[in-house]
C-alpha cells in the first residue's frame, strides 16, 4: 500500500491544491488528510463552481412626493389676502356696536335707550362672521404655503388672519359676558308705569 499523496482538490470546497503534500486548504482552511489507499488511479473531483453572491441591495426610503410649487403669487395667496382684508369689515362694526351698547348701558339710564339684551346678538354675529373669514384666510394661506412659492401676499394674509382669529375669539367670549351683565342689570319694574 502506498500513501496517497496526489490529492489534487480540497475535499471540502473543491479548490485545487497547490502542492501534493499540502496540509491545509488555502481557500477554506480545512485540513487535508493523507490516507492509505491502494494504488488505484482516482480521477480528480471536478471543482465546485461557486456562484458569485450579489452585492447587498441598498434600500432607498420612499418619501411622500412633494407637489411642484408654482412660481409667483397663485390663487391661494390672493384668496388668503382677500379674506384677511374682509374680516376687519365685520370686526370693526361689531366692536363699535358692542362698545356703544356697553357705554350707554353703563352711563345712561335714558328711557329711550333700548334695554333689550337681545341686541347683543348683533355684535356677536358680526364677530362670528369675522372669525369665519379669518379662518378661511388662514386655510388659504396654508394651501398657498404648500402649493405655491413663498411670496409676500401669502405671508401678509397669514399674519392678518392670525390676528383676526385671536381678536375675534376674545370678543366672542366678551360679548356673551356683556349680554349676561345686561340681562342681570334689567330692572324688575317699569319706572314709567
N, CA and C atoms as a LAMMPS dump frame, in Angstrom:
ITEM: TIMESTEP
0
ITEM: NUMBER OF ATOMS
579
ITEM: BOX BOUNDS ff ff ff
-5.0000000000000000e+02 5.0000000000000000e+02
-5.0000000000000000e+02 5.0000000000000000e+02
-5.0000000000000000e+02 5.0000000000000000e+02
ITEM: ATOMS id mol type element x y z
1 1 1 N 0.825 -1.156 0
2 1 2 C 0 0 0
3 1 3 C 0.881 1.235 0
4 2 1 N 0.334 2.182 -0.633
5 2 2 C 1.098 3.38 -0.84
6 2 3 C 0.327 4.557 -0.24
7 3 1 N 0.998 5.549 0.294
8 3 2 C 0.326 6.734 0.828
9 3 3 C -0.106 7.586 -0.358
10 4 1 N -1.359 7.933 -0.329
11 4 2 C -1.881 8.724 -1.444
12 4 3 C -1.439 10.163 -1.252
13 5 1 N -0.638 10.621 -2.102
14 5 2 C -0.11 11.973 -1.979
15 5 3 C -0.467 12.812 -3.193
16 6 1 N -1.28 12.272 -4.044
17 6 2 C -1.624 13.014 -5.247
18 6 3 C -3.056 13.56 -5.171
19 7 1 N -3.419 14.127 -4.034
20 7 2 C -4.733 14.765 -3.919
21 7 3 C -4.626 16.104 -4.618
22 8 1 N -5.466 16.305 -5.559
23 8 2 C -5.369 17.496 -6.383
24 8 3 C -6.404 18.577 -5.992
25 9 1 N -7.456 18.172 -5.301
26 9 2 C -8.52 19.111 -4.969
27 9 3 C -8.905 18.964 -3.497
28 10 1 N -9.341 20.051 -2.876
29 10 2 C -9.772 20.034 -1.471
30 10 3 C -11.088 19.284 -1.387
31 11 1 N -11.207 18.337 -0.461
32 11 2 C -12.456 17.589 -0.348
33 11 3 C -13.598 18.445 0.226
34 12 1 N -13.28 19.561 0.858
35 12 2 C -14.311 20.402 1.473
36 12 3 C -14.903 21.405 0.477
37 13 1 N -14.028 22.168 -0.195
38 13 2 C -14.536 23.218 -1.079
39 13 3 C -14.27 22.935 -2.553
40 14 1 N -13.436 21.978 -2.861
41 14 2 C -13.161 21.632 -4.247
42 14 3 C -12.086 22.488 -4.884
43 15 1 N -11.411 23.327 -4.128
44 15 2 C -10.356 24.187 -4.66
45 15 3 C -9.13 23.328 -5.004
46 16 1 N -8.447 23.679 -6.065
47 16 2 C -7.261 22.946 -6.494
48 16 3 C -6.124 23.211 -5.511
49 17 1 N -5.458 22.133 -5.098
50 17 2 C -4.362 22.269 -4.147
51 17 3 C -3.099 22.651 -4.883
52 18 1 N -2.238 23.444 -4.218
53 18 2 C -1.033 23.931 -4.862
54 18 3 C 0.095 22.898 -4.849
55 19 1 N 0.248 22.214 -3.764
56 19 2 C 1.314 21.19 -3.663
57 19 3 C 0.704 19.864 -3.288
58 20 1 N 1.334 18.771 -3.649
59 20 2 C 0.747 17.467 -3.342
60 20 3 C 0.737 17.154 -1.845
61 21 1 N 1.674 17.638 -1.064
62 21 2 C 1.74 17.316 0.362
63 21 3 C 1.154 18.44 1.233
64 22 1 N 0.267 19.206 0.701
65 22 2 C -0.324 20.348 1.41
66 22 3 C -1.207 19.847 2.541
67 23 1 N -1.081 20.465 3.748
68 23 2 C -1.832 20.004 4.916
69 23 3 C -3.133 20.802 5.111
70 24 1 N -3.203 22.063 4.61
71 24 2 C -4.393 22.897 4.766
72 24 3 C -4.775 23.476 3.409
73 25 1 N -6.049 23.668 3.244
74 25 2 C -6.547 24.27 2.002
75 25 3 C -6.329 25.773 2.082
76 26 1 N -5.772 26.36 1.038
77 26 2 C -5.512 27.792 1.019
78 26 3 C -6.813 28.591 0.882
79 27 1 N -7.858 27.977 0.378
80 27 2 C -9.119 28.684 0.154
81 27 3 C -10.013 28.673 1.396
82 28 1 N -10.314 27.475 1.947
83 28 2 C -11.265 27.4 3.052
84 28 3 C -10.595 27.105 4.386
85 29 1 N -9.327 26.709 4.404
86 29 2 C -8.61 26.466 5.653
87 29 3 C -8.838 25.113 6.276
88 30 1 N -9.555 24.212 5.593
89 30 2 C -9.792 22.889 6.177
90 30 3 C -8.521 22.028 6.043
91 31 1 N -8.391 21.089 6.956
92 31 2 C -7.191 20.231 6.947
93 31 3 C -7.315 19.182 5.845
94 32 1 N -6.193 18.914 5.216
95 32 2 C -6.139 17.901 4.166
96 32 3 C -5.452 16.682 4.768
97 33 1 N -6.141 15.573 4.827
98 33 2 C -5.56 14.356 5.411
99 33 3 C -5.096 13.44 4.296
100 34 1 N -3.979 12.859 4.556
101 34 2 C -3.488 11.853 3.61
102 34 3 C -3.866 10.5 4.172
103 35 1 N -4.402 9.678 3.364
104 35 2 C -4.838 8.353 3.803
105 35 3 C -4.106 7.287 3.031
106 36 1 N -4.086 6.121 3.605
107 36 2 C -3.504 4.981 2.907
108 36 3 C -4.525 4.441 1.941
109 37 1 N -4.135 4.255 0.752
110 37 2 C -5.066 3.782 -0.262
111 37 3 C -4.332 2.843 -1.202
112 38 1 N -5.037 1.952 -1.794
113 38 2 C -4.39 1.085 -2.78
114 38 3 C -4.023 1.883 -4.001
115 39 1 N -3.196 1.312 -4.757
116 39 2 C -2.735 2.008 -5.949
117 39 3 C -3.791 1.949 -7.031
118 40 1 N -4.785 2.637 -6.796
119 40 2 C -5.856 2.729 -7.782
120 40 3 C -5.889 4.163 -8.249
121 41 1 N -5.966 4.241 -9.495
122 41 2 C -5.989 5.589 -10.048
123 41 3 C -7.363 6.184 -9.807
124 42 1 N -7.365 7.32 -9.142
125 42 2 C -8.616 8.023 -8.899
126 42 3 C -8.63 9.297 -9.746
127 43 1 N -9.733 9.503 -10.366
128 43 2 C -9.829 10.725 -11.164
129 43 3 C -10.116 11.9 -10.22
130 44 1 N -9.546 13.007 -10.523
131 44 2 C -9.771 14.159 -9.645
132 44 3 C -11.232 14.61 -9.681
133 45 1 N -11.687 15.085 -8.56
134 45 2 C -13.064 15.573 -8.484
135 45 3 C -13.145 16.938 -9.181
136 46 1 N -14.204 17.158 -9.877
137 46 2 C -14.323 18.458 -10.538
138 46 3 C -14.497 19.544 -9.47
139 47 1 N -13.967 20.692 -9.747
140 47 2 C -14.099 21.767 -8.752
141 47 3 C -15.563 22.214 -8.622
142 48 1 N -15.894 22.589 -7.421
143 48 2 C -17.238 23.094 -7.172
144 48 3 C -17.287 24.542 -7.659
145 49 1 N -18.234 24.784 -8.512
146 49 2 C -18.365 26.129 -9.068
147 49 3 C -19.167 26.971 -8.08
148 50 1 N -18.537 28.036 -7.639
149 50 2 C -19.22 28.937 -6.715
150 50 3 C -19.919 30.028 -7.52
151 51 1 N -21.16 30.201 -7.195
152 51 2 C -21.878 31.311 -7.837
153 51 3 C -21.579 32.579 -7.045
154 52 1 N -21.255 33.597 -7.735
155 52 2 C -20.939 34.83 -7.006
156 52 3 C -22.186 35.374 -6.302
157 53 1 N -22.003 35.828 -5.104
158 53 2 C -23.127 36.403 -4.365
159 53 3 C -23.324 37.838 -4.828
160 54 1 N -24.555 38.205 -5.034
161 54 2 C -24.806 39.572 -5.496
162 54 3 C -24.482 40.557 -4.373
163 55 1 N -24.097 41.743 -4.752
164 55 2 C -23.812 42.74 -3.719
165 55 3 C -25.081 43.057 -2.943
166 56 1 N -24.939 43.452 -1.686
167 56 2 C -26.143 43.759 -0.903
168 56 3 C -26.902 44.927 -1.522
169 57 1 N -28.199 44.781 -1.511
170 57 2 C -29.066 45.802 -2.095
171 57 3 C -29.233 46.917 -1.074
172 58 1 N -28.94 48.098 -1.503
173 58 2 C -29.135 49.219 -0.593
174 58 3 C -30.565 49.719 -0.761
175 59 1 N -31.284 49.794 0.343
176 59 2 C -32.673 50.229 0.305
177 59 3 C -32.731 51.745 0.288
178 60 1 N -33.524 52.252 -0.592
179 60 2 C -33.716 53.695 -0.682
180 60 3 C -35.108 53.991 -0.124
181 61 1 N -35.192 54.804 0.954
182 61 2 C -36.519 55.097 1.505
183 61 3 C -37.332 55.937 0.521
184 62 1 N -38.604 55.638 0.476
185 62 2 C -39.512 56.357 -0.408
186 62 3 C -40.295 57.346 0.446
187 63 1 N -40.232 58.604 0.093
188 63 2 C -40.925 59.639 0.824
189 63 3 C -42.137 60.094 0.027
190 64 1 N -43.014 60.829 0.721
191 64 2 C -44.163 61.39 0.026
192 64 3 C -43.666 62.344 -1.057
193 65 1 N -44.353 62.312 -2.141
194 65 2 C -43.982 63.178 -3.248
195 65 3 C -44.442 64.597 -2.915
196 66 1 N -43.524 65.532 -2.991
197 66 2 C -43.884 66.922 -2.736
198 66 3 C -44.435 67.528 -4.018
199 67 1 N -45.5 68.287 -3.871
200 67 2 C -46.043 68.91 -5.08
201 67 3 C -45.082 69.972 -5.61
202 68 1 N -45.114 70.149 -6.884
203 68 2 C -44.283 71.167 -7.515
204 68 3 C -44.952 72.508 -7.273
205 69 1 N -44.201 73.424 -6.69
206 69 2 C -44.757 74.722 -6.352
207 69 3 C -44.715 75.639 -7.573
208 70 1 N -45.827 76.315 -7.788
209 70 2 C -45.872 77.249 -8.904
210 70 3 C -45.133 78.522 -8.521
211 71 1 N -44.628 79.212 -9.519
212 71 2 C -43.88 80.448 -9.267
213 71 3 C -44.831 81.62 -9.198
214 72 1 N -44.455 82.601 -8.414
215 72 2 C -45.266 83.806 -8.301
216 72 3 C -46.425 83.617 -7.345
217 73 1 N -47.316 84.6 -7.367
218 73 2 C -48.491 84.517 -6.497
219 73 3 C -49.56 83.704 -7.187
220 74 1 N -50.071 82.741 -6.482
221 74 2 C -51.103 81.874 -7.028
222 74 3 C -52.47 82.244 -6.467
223 75 1 N -53.462 81.434 -6.784
224 75 2 C -54.823 81.758 -6.346
225 75 3 C -55.002 81.66 -4.828
226 76 1 N -54.29 80.738 -4.184
227 76 2 C -54.452 80.604 -2.739
228 76 3 C -53.892 81.82 -2.005
229 77 1 N -52.793 82.365 -2.488
230 77 2 C -52.219 83.564 -1.86
231 77 3 C -53.178 84.735 -1.993
232 78 1 N -53.738 84.895 -3.173
233 78 2 C -54.668 86.011 -3.386
234 78 3 C -55.935 85.848 -2.543
235 79 1 N -56.454 84.622 -2.456
236 79 2 C -57.641 84.386 -1.619
237 79 3 C -57.325 84.65 -0.151
238 80 1 N -56.142 84.238 0.276
239 80 2 C -55.749 84.442 1.674
240 80 3 C -55.741 85.922 2.027
241 81 1 N -55.143 86.731 1.179
242 81 2 C -55.085 88.17 1.456
243 81 3 C -56.471 88.806 1.33
244 82 1 N -57.258 88.352 0.38
245 82 2 C -58.597 88.92 0.197
246 82 3 C -59.451 88.688 1.442
247 83 1 N -59.485 87.437 1.93
248 83 2 C -60.275 87.144 3.129
249 83 3 C -59.682 87.822 4.363
250 84 1 N -58.365 87.982 4.387
251 84 2 C -57.731 88.664 5.52
252 84 3 C -58.108 90.149 5.536
253 85 1 N -58.391 90.724 4.372
254 85 2 C -58.801 92.122 4.327
255 85 3 C -60.305 92.293 4.517
256 86 1 N -61.076 91.225 4.395
257 86 2 C -62.531 91.303 4.574
258 86 3 C -62.917 91.232 6.05
259 87 1 N -62.22 90.408 6.852
260 87 2 C -62.675 90.212 8.232
261 87 3 C -62.713 91.496 9.05
262 88 1 N -61.79 92.471 8.852
263 88 2 C -61.941 93.699 9.646
264 88 3 C -63.223 94.462 9.327
265 89 1 N -63.773 94.275 8.121
266 89 2 C -65.026 94.922 7.757
267 89 3 C -66.191 94.457 8.609
268 90 1 N -66.097 93.283 9.209
269 90 2 C -67.124 92.803 10.134
270 90 3 C -66.704 93.019 11.584
271 91 1 N -65.408 92.974 11.837
272 91 2 C -64.909 93.113 13.206
273 91 3 C -65.118 94.528 13.733
274 92 1 N -64.784 95.53 12.923
275 92 2 C -64.864 96.922 13.382
276 92 3 C -66.312 97.324 13.71
277 93 1 N -67.299 97.05 12.856
278 93 2 C -68.692 97.369 13.261
279 93 3 C -69.138 96.57 14.49
280 94 1 N -68.713 95.314 14.594
281 94 2 C -69.075 94.524 15.777
282 94 3 C -68.488 95.108 17.042
283 95 1 N -67.242 95.556 16.948
284 95 2 C -66.597 96.187 18.097
285 95 3 C -67.297 97.503 18.438
286 96 1 N -67.61 98.292 17.423
287 96 2 C -68.233 99.599 17.628
288 96 3 C -69.618 99.446 18.253
289 97 1 N -70.424 98.553 17.725
290 97 2 C -71.778 98.347 18.257
291 97 3 C -71.702 97.822 19.688
292 98 1 N -70.826 96.869 19.933
293 98 2 C -70.675 96.346 21.289
294 98 3 C -70.184 97.412 22.256
295 99 1 N -69.27 98.249 21.796
296 99 2 C -68.744 99.327 22.636
297 99 3 C -69.855 100.324 22.976
298 100 1 N -70.674 100.673 21.954
299 100 2 C -71.782 101.601 22.212
300 100 3 C -72.775 101.009 23.2
301 101 1 N -73.107 99.747 23.047
302 101 2 C -74.037 99.107 23.98
303 101 3 C -73.472 99.138 25.391
304 102 1 N -72.193 98.872 25.523
305 102 2 C -71.571 98.82 26.838
306 102 3 C -71.547 100.213 27.472
307 103 1 N -71.15 101.216 26.706
308 103 2 C -71.064 102.574 27.239
309 103 3 C -72.454 103.095 27.62
310 104 1 N -73.417 102.962 26.728
311 104 2 C -74.739 103.511 27.016
312 104 3 C -75.462 102.73 28.106
313 105 1 N -75.169 101.453 28.245
314 105 2 C -75.801 100.671 29.312
315 105 3 C -75.194 101.036 30.661
316 106 1 N -73.928 101.43 30.659
317 106 2 C -73.277 101.733 31.928
318 106 3 C -73.562 103.142 32.416
319 107 1 N -73.589 104.108 31.498
320 107 2 C -73.654 105.503 31.926
321 107 3 C -74.991 106.18 31.638
322 108 1 N -75.861 105.542 30.936
323 108 2 C -77.116 106.189 30.577
324 108 3 C -78.274 105.381 31.118
325 109 1 N -79.163 106.083 31.767
326 109 2 C -80.392 105.442 32.237
327 109 3 C -81.588 106.038 31.504
328 110 1 N -81.334 106.409 30.279
329 110 2 C -82.376 107.036 29.482
330 110 3 C -83.461 106.024 29.153
331 111 1 N -84.703 106.437 29.223
332 111 2 C -85.764 105.51 28.835
333 111 3 C -85.801 105.282 27.34
334 112 1 N -85.073 106.092 26.595
335 112 2 C -85.067 105.948 25.144
336 112 3 C -83.972 104.993 24.655
337 113 1 N -83.051 104.633 25.527
338 113 2 C -82.005 103.658 25.152
339 113 3 C -82.62 102.266 25.172
340 114 1 N -82.458 101.512 24.095
341 114 2 C -83.064 100.17 24.093
342 114 3 C -82.465 99.299 25.196
343 115 1 N -83.333 98.683 25.976
344 115 2 C -82.872 97.856 27.082
345 115 3 C -82.986 96.375 26.753
346 116 1 N -83.057 96.049 25.52
347 116 2 C -83.225 94.659 25.107
348 116 3 C -81.868 93.96 25.083
349 117 1 N -81.629 92.947 25.944
350 117 2 C -80.349 92.245 25.918
351 117 3 C -80.144 91.458 24.617
352 118 1 N -81.226 91.24 23.897
353 118 2 C -81.107 90.521 22.636
354 118 3 C -80.347 91.288 21.573
355 119 1 N -80.16 92.594 21.787
356 119 2 C -79.395 93.386 20.826
357 119 3 C -77.92 93.001 20.81
358 120 1 N -77.455 92.326 21.846
359 120 2 C -76.056 91.891 21.878
360 120 3 C -75.786 90.825 20.804
361 121 1 N -76.842 90.297 20.236
362 121 2 C -76.65 89.303 19.167
363 121 3 C -76.021 89.959 17.945
364 122 1 N -76.223 91.273 17.779
365 122 2 C -75.662 91.973 16.611
366 122 3 C -74.13 91.95 16.642
367 123 1 N -73.473 92.418 17.721
368 123 2 C -72.007 92.322 17.712
369 123 3 C -71.508 90.881 17.733
370 124 1 N -72.271 89.993 18.386
371 124 2 C -71.861 88.589 18.4
372 124 3 C -71.852 88.016 16.984
373 125 1 N -72.908 88.278 16.211
374 125 2 C -72.986 87.767 14.838
375 125 3 C -71.894 88.385 13.967
376 126 1 N -71.622 89.684 14.157
377 126 2 C -70.569 90.326 13.358
378 126 3 C -69.194 89.722 13.667
379 127 1 N -68.914 89.456 14.93
380 127 2 C -67.632 88.837 15.295
381 127 3 C -67.553 87.393 14.806
382 128 1 N -68.678 86.7 14.794
383 128 2 C -68.684 85.318 14.305
384 128 3 C -68.39 85.277 12.803
385 129 1 N -69.003 86.155 12.039
386 129 2 C -68.739 86.223 10.593
387 129 3 C -67.277 86.616 10.357
388 130 1 N -66.783 87.546 11.144
389 130 2 C -65.384 87.971 11.027
390 130 3 C -64.436 86.816 11.326
391 131 1 N -64.763 86.009 12.337
392 131 2 C -63.938 84.829 12.665
393 131 3 C -63.933 83.827 11.514
394 132 1 N -65.064 83.625 10.879
395 132 2 C -65.136 82.683 9.747
396 132 3 C -64.239 83.168 8.607
397 133 1 N -64.278 84.456 8.304
398 133 2 C -63.402 84.984 7.253
399 133 3 C -61.925 84.836 7.634
400 134 1 N -61.614 85.019 8.907
401 134 2 C -60.217 84.853 9.362
402 134 3 C -59.758 83.415 9.192
403 135 1 N -60.605 82.463 9.536
404 135 2 C -60.238 81.046 9.41
405 135 3 C -60.08 80.663 7.949
406 136 1 N -60.988 81.129 7.093
407 136 2 C -60.877 80.835 5.658
408 136 3 C -59.586 81.424 5.101
409 137 1 N -59.216 82.601 5.569
410 137 2 C -57.955 83.223 5.136
411 137 3 C -56.765 82.372 5.559
412 138 1 N -56.777 81.862 6.779
413 138 2 C -55.665 81.041 7.272
414 138 3 C -55.584 79.712 6.511
415 139 1 N -56.719 79.124 6.189
416 139 2 C -56.731 77.869 5.41
417 139 3 C -56.13 78.102 4.031
418 140 1 N -56.514 79.197 3.381
419 140 2 C -55.957 79.503 2.064
420 140 3 C -54.467 79.818 2.153
421 141 1 N -54.059 80.442 3.234
422 141 2 C -52.635 80.72 3.432
423 141 3 C -51.838 79.418 3.581
424 142 1 N -52.402 78.451 4.305
425 142 2 C -51.727 77.143 4.449
426 142 3 C -51.629 76.424 3.111
427 143 1 N -52.68 76.488 2.315
428 143 2 C -52.632 75.871 0.983
429 143 3 C -51.617 76.581 0.094
430 144 1 N -51.527 77.905 0.223
431 144 2 C -50.557 78.656 -0.576
432 144 3 C -49.14 78.261 -0.187
433 145 1 N -48.906 78.054 1.1
434 145 2 C -47.57 77.645 1.552
435 145 3 C -47.22 76.26 1.001
436 146 1 N -48.224 75.419 0.838
437 146 2 C -47.977 74.054 0.372
438 146 3 C -47.81 73.978 -1.148
439 147 1 N -48.626 74.723 -1.889
440 147 2 C -48.656 74.566 -3.342
441 147 3 C -47.99 75.693 -4.133
442 148 1 N -47.668 76.783 -3.473
443 148 2 C -47.118 77.922 -4.202
444 148 3 C -45.772 78.329 -3.612
445 149 1 N -45.002 79.031 -4.412
446 149 2 C -43.72 79.539 -3.918
447 149 3 C -43.995 80.612 -2.865
448 150 1 N -43.021 80.768 -1.953
449 150 2 C -43.198 81.775 -0.908
450 150 3 C -43.314 83.156 -1.531
451 151 1 N -44.274 83.923 -1.015
452 151 2 C -44.435 85.282 -1.504
453 151 3 C -45.004 86.146 -0.39
454 152 1 N -44.888 87.437 -0.56
455 152 2 C -45.316 88.38 0.46
456 152 3 C -46.81 88.406 0.678
457 153 1 N -47.568 88.162 -0.377
458 153 2 C -49.03 88.186 -0.245
459 153 3 C -49.492 87.057 0.673
460 154 1 N -48.904 85.889 0.508
461 154 2 C -49.265 84.75 1.363
462 154 3 C -48.89 85.029 2.811
463 155 1 N -47.701 85.602 3.034
464 155 2 C -47.263 85.895 4.401
465 155 3 C -48.157 86.953 5.055
466 156 1 N -48.498 88.003 4.303
467 156 2 C -49.365 89.042 4.844
468 156 3 C -50.742 88.474 5.187
469 157 1 N -51.29 87.658 4.296
470 157 2 C -52.59 87.037 4.572
471 157 3 C -52.553 86.153 5.797
472 158 1 N -51.441 85.436 5.972
473 158 2 C -51.306 84.554 7.133
474 158 3 C -51.243 85.352 8.429
475 159 1 N -50.444 86.408 8.454
476 159 2 C -50.293 87.21 9.679
477 159 3 C -51.606 87.908 10.035
478 160 1 N -52.251 88.506 9.047
479 160 2 C -53.507 89.217 9.309
480 160 3 C -54.588 88.243 9.774
481 161 1 N -54.607 87.041 9.192
482 161 2 C -55.627 86.065 9.59
483 161 3 C -55.412 85.583 11.024
484 162 1 N -54.17 85.442 11.451
485 162 2 C -53.911 85.03 12.837
486 162 3 C -54.411 86.11 13.8
487 163 1 N -54.133 87.391 13.486
488 163 2 C -54.666 88.472 14.318
489 163 3 C -56.191 88.428 14.354
490 164 1 N -56.8 88.175 13.215
491 164 2 C -58.259 88.106 13.159
492 164 3 C -58.819 86.985 14.008
493 165 1 N -58.175 85.824 13.962
494 165 2 C -58.658 84.691 14.759
495 165 3 C -58.558 85.013 16.247
496 166 1 N -57.406 85.539 16.663
497 166 2 C -57.202 85.834 18.088
498 166 3 C -58.189 86.904 18.569
499 167 1 N -58.291 88.026 17.843
500 167 2 C -59.18 89.109 18.271
501 167 3 C -60.643 88.675 18.306
502 168 1 N -61.071 87.94 17.289
503 168 2 C -62.474 87.537 17.245
504 168 3 C -62.815 86.529 18.324
505 169 1 N -61.897 85.636 18.648
506 169 2 C -62.166 84.68 19.726
507 169 3 C -62.291 85.43 21.059
508 170 1 N -61.431 86.418 21.264
509 170 2 C -61.519 87.212 22.503
510 170 3 C -62.883 87.898 22.595
511 171 1 N -63.305 88.524 21.514
512 171 2 C -64.575 89.251 21.57
513 171 3 C -65.779 88.308 21.549
514 172 1 N -65.626 87.117 21.009
515 172 2 C -66.732 86.158 21.086
516 172 3 C -66.903 85.629 22.509
517 173 1 N -65.909 85.801 23.349
518 173 2 C -66.042 85.465 24.77
519 173 3 C -66.594 86.669 25.534
520 174 1 N -66.151 87.869 25.182
521 174 2 C -66.577 89.077 25.9
522 174 3 C -68.055 89.4 25.652
523 175 1 N -68.531 89.259 24.417
524 175 2 C -69.899 89.659 24.082
525 175 3 C -70.942 88.874 24.886
526 176 1 N -70.856 87.542 25.026
527 176 2 C -71.85 86.856 25.864
528 176 3 C -71.769 87.259 27.344
529 177 1 N -70.555 87.581 27.826
530 177 2 C -70.437 88.053 29.207
531 177 3 C -71.17 89.379 29.365
532 178 1 N -70.969 90.282 28.413
533 178 2 C -71.657 91.572 28.474
534 178 3 C -73.168 91.396 28.339
535 179 1 N -73.583 90.433 27.561
536 179 2 C -75.018 90.16 27.424
537 179 3 C -75.582 89.67 28.751
538 180 1 N -74.817 88.832 29.438
539 180 2 C -75.257 88.363 30.755
540 180 3 C -75.343 89.492 31.763
541 181 1 N -74.366 90.398 31.728
542 181 2 C -74.415 91.559 32.62
543 181 3 C -75.618 92.424 32.288
544 182 1 N -75.922 92.567 31.01
545 182 2 C -77.063 93.373 30.583
546 182 3 C -78.364 92.748 31.07
547 183 1 N -78.455 91.443 31.006
548 183 2 C -79.664 90.763 31.489
549 183 3 C -79.783 90.919 32.997
550 184 1 N -78.663 90.79 33.709
551 184 2 C -78.692 90.885 35.174
552 184 3 C -79.031 92.296 35.642
553 185 1 N -78.729 93.3 34.825
554 185 2 C -78.974 94.683 35.262
555 185 3 C -80.341 95.21 34.839
556 186 1 N -81.167 94.364 34.215
557 186 2 C -82.504 94.809 33.824
558 186 3 C -83.337 95.099 35.074
559 187 1 N -84.049 96.224 35.076
560 187 2 C -84.915 96.488 36.254
561 187 3 C -86.123 95.56 36.23
562 188 1 N -86.563 95.209 37.426
563 188 2 C -87.73 94.326 37.522
564 188 3 C -89.027 95.115 37.579
565 189 1 N -88.922 96.386 37.478
566 189 2 C -90.099 97.234 37.488
567 189 3 C -89.945 98.285 36.39
568 190 1 N -91.021 98.855 35.976
569 190 2 C -91.004 99.903 34.968
570 190 3 C -91.26 101.226 35.666
571 191 1 N -90.249 102.127 35.659
572 191 2 C -90.437 103.375 36.405
573 191 3 C -91.481 104.3 35.787
574 192 1 N -91.871 104.065 34.564
575 192 2 C -92.859 104.949 33.923
576 192 3 C -94.234 104.331 33.889
577 193 1 N -94.435 103.31 34.627
578 193 2 C -95.719 102.636 34.603
579 193 3 C -96.577 103.041 35.724
